[in-house]
């Protein structure tokens, strides 16, 4: 696979990173997400990355904590998922594996187990409507020309056909200050349009989902 942003020479390959994202709906903070991107894959000598995230929704009861860990291959494709959903009503562990053009997802709850298999013949991303650091890896797949990506949403047991495109450096606002960031647009699925904003080192800085009135911004210095 051609490295992400190959045509946008100003961008570097993604490196180790960690930070905190503030999630706002309109102007109200509804959650905070902490994520960590580590070169290499846990328990495997092969190259790639591990992306760990934990987001806490505590503005209403019960408190919900979502904590996925994704193993990513050197071609930016997902390989495996371990995902804990800490919901006092029904805690769930989700396991996922991507191999040979198929993505298999298993949901393990207290009283039941569900499984589903999805076709993943082309470029694939693992996403969640309420976990935003996962959009970082999807953005790595962007090119200057629109490209098709299959997004598997394990917690919802669904897949979405998305289109991803990179637009290069674009003026925007980050934490109320003017900024120029790399813009990636993801269209399709229930969210309609998602704008993902990366800095020149491919670090996740901001996400905007206009249809849900959501803005996700990286905490300054984090």
Secondary structure by P-SEA (a helix, b strand, c coil): ccccccccccccccccccbbbbbbccccccbbbbbbbbcccccccbbbbbbbbcccccccccbbbbbbbbbbcccccccbbbbbbbcccbbbbbbbbbcccbbbbbbbcccbbbbbbbbcccbbbbbbccccccaaaaaaaccccbbbbbbbbcccccccbbbbbbbcbbbbbcccbbbbbbbbbbbbccccbbbbbbcccccccccccccccbbbbccccc
